[in-house]
Amino acid sequence: MTDKYQVFLISDATGETLDRIFLALKSQFTNFQYDKKEYVFVRTEQQIDKIIKECDKLNNSIILYTIVETKLAKYVSDKSEEKNIPCFGILGDLILTFSKLLHQKASHKPSAQHVLDK
């Protein structure tokens, strides 16, 4: 019997990026049974605490997140580690690496890709 996983997708914006990444990820596994919970526009530690509490109550929880604000991303990572919940920040390392390559500081603004020029 295959274990069923509880996948928590946490985004500080619309969740579109994370949803696409999860779609690509799950397509790589033929026998991946899961329930998915999506949390969008998550921007406070209190919101994270509620999500972590819910994850902790369930078996086989996994967290994937796209949170660009550094302090909040670290908070998600630290809290999930405290509860031994596997947690994967999707954008953090990419932003850091690009920042170094481009010799630019990242804005770390949620929804930056949705900003329209005047």
N, C-alpha and C positions, 0 to 999 in steps of 0.2 A: 504494500500500500504506500502511496506517495503522500508525503506530508503536505498539508495545505498551509500556505503562508499568508500572513496579514501584511500587505504592502501599504505603507503610508507614504504618500507623495506630498511633500510640504514645499510650498512656493511662496515667495514674498510678493508675487505678482499674479498674473492670470493662470499660471500653471501650464501654459501651452508648451513651453520648452521642455519641461519635465515630462509631460505626457508623451511627447514625441520620442524622447529618449527612452522612456519605459517601454513604449511600443516596440522600438528597435531591439531593446534588451530582451524582452520576453519572447520575441520571435526566434531567438537563438536556442530556446529550450522547449522541446516537444512535450515534456511531461511536467509542466510547471502549473500547479494548481494554486490559485490565490484568490483572495478578496482584496479589493483595492479601495482605499479611502484617500480622497484628495482634499487637501487643505490649501486654499489660495488666500492671497493677501495677508499672510502671516507675518506680522511685523513687531510682535512684542514677546517678551519672555513669558508673560502670563499665558499667551496662546500656546507657546511651546510646552509649557508645563502641563497644560491640559492634554495635549497630544501625547506627550511622553507617558503620562498617567494611563491613558487609554492603551497605548502600546504595551505597557508593562502588565496590564491585566490579561492580555491575550498571548497565546502560544505562537511561536514562529513569526514574531514581528520583524519587519525590516523597514528601515527608513531610507528614503531617497529624498534629497532636498536640493532646491536651487534658491539659496538665500545669498545675496551678494553683499549685504552689510556684514562686515567682518566680525564684529562683536556678537551679533545674533547668530551667525553661522557657527562660531566657536561655542556658543551657548548650547545649540542643538547637539553638536558633537560631544561636548562634555556631559550633558545630561543623559544622552543615550548610552554613553560609555559607563556612566555610574550604574545604569540598569542592565548593562550587558546586552543592549539591543544593537544589532548590526546597523550601521548608519553610514551613508555615503553622500558626501557633498559633491555634486556634479560639476559645479562651475569653479569652485575655489582654486584648485591647482591650475586650471586653465587660465584664469584671470591673473594669478600670480606669475605664471610663466610668460604670458603675453606682456604683462607689465614690464618684466625684465627685458624681453626681446625688443620691445618698442621704446624702451627707456621713457616710459610714461607711467604716471600714477593712474590707476583705474578710478572711475567715479564712484563705484560701489552703490549706484542708485538703482533701486528696483524699477522694473518696467522701462529701462532706458531705451530698449529697442522699439518701444511704442511711441516715443516722443516724435511729434511731427514738427518739421521746420516751418517757420512762418513764411 
